[in-house]
Amino acid sequence: MIGRRWPWWGRHRRRVLRGTAALLVVFLAVTGWSIGTALTHPGTDSVAARLAEWARDHGMGRLVTWAENQQYQHDKPRVGGSLNTADRNALQGGTAPSAVTGLPAPIPPVVTPALAGEGGWKVLVAVQGRPVVMSALLRPDPSHTSYLAQVAWLSGKELRFVLHPGSLEPGHGPWSQPDTIPPGSRTGLVATYNGGFKLKDSLAGGYGGYFADGRAIGQLPNGYAAEIFHRDGSMTVGVWGRDSSFSDPTVVAVRENLHLLVDNGKIQASIADGSSLTWGYTIRNAYYVWRSGVGVTADGNVVFAMGPTLSVQTLADLLRRAGAVRALELDINPDWVSFMSYRVTGDPGNPTPVKLTGFGRPANRYYQPSSRDFVAAYLRGPSPGPA
């Protein structure tokens, strides 16, 4: 009937169907190859994270965000309650630092009455008895009292900080630093932590970028928050174009990400506005999820905060309580948030990675190729990393 009504279709039906089938086969083959490449890319990224990132890179970001929000609505963090036995033991465990000048005071607890050990510093890495990396545990807000957030302190005087690229973020290698910390480059390694949002997300709004080896990925516009790395191994957090710029010849690397959460020791008022180009579109400020952030203290030390039930507001509050005068948000979700300290248990050239808390990534995440950029902290002295 169709062939009689449409003579062209009757004459060419088989050819059209064969062509359509061929296009479908090509589409499925290309899509399968693309997904297969994403699933087999080197590194420790989970299957779920790889599929989500593939979908975002292929125009399905809104679908992924919708799915994440649906999952959150069905599995919100518990309100109220008490810490489990393991968390209570963690508050009591560890080694408190001895009375050494220049160490930070305990972090003022958020929840009152405070639990024993809450906000107190414990030594993760020490050199000749002096702590160079410490951590503290505390409940992040008065509502989510059955969860702990974690804060790390890193000595700005005794450590040097290196920005490492990821194979996909920023990609576009080769770079002088590798996307991993390979054997032969681990002597003196004491800590690593995750980088920021995907550069593609930052570049879409023109508010982010990555700079190293004299070249930039992205625009690196003035006015945005950045981790700024100097030739002497020091690192600071500030506003690019205000606190530092390319006019400073000592700047060797920059990682921009969003806007400052804390500036001049104060939490930025616009945090209360929730999700925007300022804080990222993925999860609104009312959502309490895995987040991480980094800041710098007035005396040049670095503080890092992370936890499973943090909003932008409570992340900023943790960093401020830990002494940050300037701080920024890094990444979110358990697939991307991480902090490891490294303990010498045998060979000094191969220290053992230890997770700060129970996030999803393995402790050896950066002993393998990483798809995302990250920061490594080493003891000062002869460089153990690539030239």
C-alpha positions in Angstrom: 0.0 0.0 0.0 2.8 2.3 1.0 4.7 1.4 -2.2 1.7 2.2 -4.3 1.1 5.5 -2.6 4.7 6.4 -2.7 6.4 4.9 -5.8 9.8 6.2 -4.7 9.6 4.2 -1.4 8.6 1.1 -3.2 11.5 1.2 -5.6 14.1 2.2 -2.9 12.8 0.6 0.3 15.4 -2.1 0.4 18.3 0.3 -0.3 17.0 2.7 2.4 16.6 0.0 5.0 20.1 -1.4 4.2 21.6 2.1 4.5 19.8 2.7 7.8 20.9 -0.6 9.2 24.5 0.1 8.1 24.3 3.5 9.9 22.9 1.9 13.0 25.7 -0.7 13.0 28.3 2.1 12.6 26.7 4.1 15.4 26.7 1.2 17.7 30.2 0.2 16.8 31.5 3.8 17.4 29.6 4.1 20.6 30.7 0.7 21.9 34.3 1.6 21.0 34.0 5.0 22.8 32.5 3.4 25.9 35.0 0.6 25.8 37.9 3.1 25.6 36.5 5.0 28.7 36.1 1.7 30.6 39.6 0.5 29.9 41.4 3.8 30.4 44.4 3.4 32.9 43.7 4.2 36.5 41.5 3.3 39.5 38.3 5.1 38.4 35.3 3.0 39.2 33.0 1.7 36.4 30.2 4.0 37.6 32.5 7.0 37.5 33.8 6.2 34.1 30.3 5.8 32.7 29.1 9.0 34.3 32.0 10.9 32.9 31.5 9.4 29.5 27.9 10.4 29.5 28.7 14.0 30.6 31.3 14.3 27.8 28.7 13.1 25.3 25.9 15.6 26.0 24.1 13.7 28.7 25.2 15.8 31.7 21.7 16.8 32.6 20.7 13.1 32.7 23.6 12.2 35.0 22.8 15.1 37.3 19.2 14.1 37.4 20.2 10.5 38.3 22.6 11.8 41.0 19.8 13.9 42.5 17.4 11.1 42.4 19.9 8.9 44.2 20.4 11.6 46.8 16.7 11.9 47.4 16.4 8.2 48.1 19.6 8.0 50.2 19.9 11.2 52.1 22.4 11.4 55.0 20.9 10.5 58.4 19.8 13.4 60.5 20.6 13.2 64.2 22.0 10.1 65.9 25.3 9.2 67.4 28.7 8.1 66.1 29.2 4.4 65.5 31.8 2.5 67.6 34.5 2.8 64.9 34.2 6.6 64.7 34.3 6.9 68.4 37.4 4.8 68.5 38.9 7.0 65.8 38.4 10.1 67.9 40.3 8.5 70.7 43.0 6.9 68.6 46.1 8.3 67.1 49.1 10.2 68.6 48.7 13.7 69.8 51.5 16.1 69.0 54.0 17.0 71.7 54.3 20.6 72.8 56.2 22.1 69.8 56.0 25.8 69.0 54.3 26.8 65.8 51.6 24.0 65.7 48.0 25.0 65.4 45.5 25.0 68.2 42.8 22.3 68.3 39.9 23.1 65.9 36.9 24.5 67.8 34.1 21.9 67.6 30.9 22.7 65.7 28.6 20.6 67.8 28.1 21.1 71.5 28.7 19.5 73.8 31.8 18.2 72.1 32.9 14.6 72.3 36.3 13.6 73.8 39.0 14.0 71.1 36.8 16.1 68.8 38.8 18.7 66.9 42.1 17.5 68.4 45.1 17.1 66.1 46.8 13.7 65.7 50.1 13.2 64.0 50.2 11.4 60.6 53.8 12.1 59.5 56.6 13.5 61.6 60.3 14.3 61.0 62.6 14.0 63.9 59.7 14.3 66.2 58.2 17.4 64.6 54.8 16.9 62.9 54.6 17.8 59.2 51.2 16.3 58.5 48.4 16.1 61.1 44.7 15.3 61.1 41.6 16.1 63.2 38.1 14.7 63.3 34.9 16.5 64.2 31.2 16.5 63.4 30.5 19.0 60.7 27.1 20.4 61.7 24.4 20.1 64.5 22.1 18.1 62.2 24.4 15.3 60.9 25.7 14.2 64.3 26.4 10.6 63.3 29.1 11.5 60.8 32.6 12.8 61.1 34.4 15.2 58.8 38.2 15.2 58.5 40.7 18.0 58.4 44.4 17.7 57.5 47.2 20.2 58.3 50.4 20.3 56.2 53.4 22.3 57.2 54.1 25.0 54.6 57.6 25.5 55.9 58.8 21.9 55.8 56.9 20.6 52.7 57.0 21.4 49.0 53.9 21.0 46.9 53.7 19.7 43.3 50.7 20.0 40.9 50.4 16.8 38.9 48.3 16.6 35.7 45.7 13.9 35.0 45.7 11.9 31.8 42.2 13.4 31.0 42.2 16.5 33.2 43.9 18.5 31.9 45.2 16.0 29.4 46.9 17.6 26.4 50.3 16.3 27.5 53.2 15.7 27.6 53.8 17.5 30.9 57.0 17.5 32.9 55.1 16.0 35.8 53.5 12.6 35.3 49.9 11.6 35.9 51.1 9.3 38.7 53.8 9.1 41.3 56.0 6.3 39.8 58.6 4.2 41.6 61.8 6.2 41.9 59.9 9.4 42.7 58.4 8.6 46.0 61.2 9.3 48.5 60.0 12.1 50.8 56.4 11.8 49.7 54.1 12.6 52.7 50.6 13.4 51.3 48.4 13.6 48.2 45.0 15.1 47.7 42.5 15.5 44.8 42.2 18.3 42.3 39.2 20.4 41.3 36.2 20.2 39.1 36.5 19.0 35.5 38.1 21.6 33.4 35.4 21.2 30.8 32.9 22.4 33.3 35.1 25.3 34.3 35.9 26.3 30.7 32.2 26.4 29.8 31.8 29.3 32.1 35.2 30.8 31.5 36.1 30.6 35.1 38.8 28.0 35.4 42.0 26.7 34.0 45.3 24.8 34.5 48.8 26.2 34.0 52.2 24.4 34.1 55.4 24.2 32.0 54.7 27.6 30.7 51.4 26.8 29.0 47.8 27.0 30.0 44.7 24.9 29.4 41.8 27.3 29.7 41.6 31.0 30.0 42.8 31.5 33.6 40.8 34.7 34.0 41.4 37.1 36.8 39.1 37.1 39.8 38.8 33.4 40.4 40.1 31.1 43.1 43.3 29.3 42.5 45.9 27.0 44.0 49.2 28.8 43.1 52.5 26.9 43.1 55.9 28.6 43.3 59.4 27.6 42.2 60.6 27.2 45.8 58.0 24.5 46.4 55.6 26.7 48.3 51.8 26.7 47.6 49.1 29.2 48.4 45.5 29.8 47.8 44.2 33.1 46.5 42.4 35.1 43.9 44.2 34.9 40.5 45.1 38.4 39.4 44.7 39.8 42.9 47.0 37.7 45.1 49.3 36.5 42.3 49.6 36.7 38.5 52.0 35.8 35.7 53.9 39.0 36.5 55.4 37.0 39.3 58.3 35.0 37.7 58.3 32.5 40.6 54.8 31.0 39.7 55.3 27.6 38.0 51.8 26.1 38.2 48.2 27.3 38.7 44.9 25.4 39.2 41.8 27.6 39.1 38.5 26.3 40.5 35.4 28.4 41.1 35.5 31.3 43.7 36.9 31.6 47.2 34.9 30.0 50.0 36.9 31.9 52.6 38.6 35.2 52.1 40.3 37.4 54.7 39.4 34.8 57.2 35.6 35.2 56.6 33.1 32.9 54.9 31.8 34.5 51.7 28.2 35.7 52.1 27.3 34.4 48.6 27.7 30.8 49.7 24.1 31.0 51.0 22.9 31.5 47.4 23.5 27.8 46.7 24.3 26.4 43.3 25.5 28.8 40.6 28.4 29.5 38.4 30.1 30.5 41.7 29.9 27.1 43.4 29.1 24.7 40.5 25.9 23.4 39.1 26.0 19.7 40.1 24.7 19.7 43.7 22.8 22.6 45.3 24.0 24.1 48.6 21.2 22.3 50.5 22.7 18.9 49.6 25.1 17.3 52.0 27.5 15.1 50.0 31.2 14.1 49.8 33.2 17.3 49.3 36.7 18.5 49.7 38.5 21.9 49.9 41.9 23.4 50.6 43.0 26.6 52.2 46.1 28.5 53.5 46.6 29.9 57.0 48.0 33.3 57.9 51.4 31.7 58.6 51.6 29.8 55.3 50.5 26.3 56.3 48.0 24.3 54.2 44.7 22.9 55.5 42.5 20.4 53.7 39.0 19.4 54.7 36.7 16.6 53.5 33.7 14.6 54.6 30.7 12.6 53.5 28.0 15.0 54.6 29.2 18.5 53.7 27.4 21.4 52.1 29.4 24.3 50.6 28.6 26.2 53.8 29.8 23.6 56.2 32.9 22.9 54.1 33.8 26.6 54.3 33.2 26.6 58.0 35.5 23.7 58.6 38.3 25.3 56.6 37.8 28.6 58.5 37.8 26.8 61.9 41.1 25.1 60.9 42.7 28.5 60.4 42.3 29.2 56.7 42.3 32.8 55.7 41.7 31.9 52.1 40.1 28.7 50.9 38.4 27.1 47.9 36.3 24.1 47.1 38.0 21.3 45.2 35.9 18.3 44.0 32.8 16.5 45.2 31.4 12.9 45.3 33.2 9.9 46.7 34.7 8.9 43.4 36.8 12.0 43.2 37.5 13.1 46.8 40.6 11.7 48.5 43.5 12.4 50.8 46.3 10.1 51.6 49.3 10.3 54.0 52.4 8.2 53.4 54.3 6.2 56.0 57.7 4.8 55.7 57.3 1.2 56.9 60.3 -0.3 55.1 61.8 1.1 51.9 62.0 4.9 52.2 61.6 5.0 48.4 58.2 3.3 48.5 56.2 4.7 51.5 52.8 3.1 52.3 49.7 5.2 51.4 47.1 5.5 54.1 43.6 6.9 53.5 42.5 9.8 55.7 39.0 8.3 56.0 36.6 6.0 54.2 36.1 7.5 50.8 35.6 5.3 47.8 39.0 5.5 46.1 41.8 3.1 47.0 44.8 4.3 49.0 47.2 3.6 46.1 45.2 5.8 43.7 48.1 8.0 42.8 50.6 5.1 42.6 48.7 4.3 39.4 47.8 6.7 36.5 45.2 9.2 37.5 42.6 10.6 35.1 42.3 13.8 37.2 44.9 16.3 38.4 46.1 16.1 42.0 48.6 17.7 44.4 51.5 15.9 46.1 53.4 17.1 49.1 57.1 16.1 49.7 59.6 16.8 52.4 61.8 19.7 51.3 65.3 18.9 50.1 66.6 17.3 46.9 63.6 16.7 44.5 62.4 13.1 44.5 60.2 13.8 41.5 60.9 14.2 37.8 63.1 17.1 36.7 
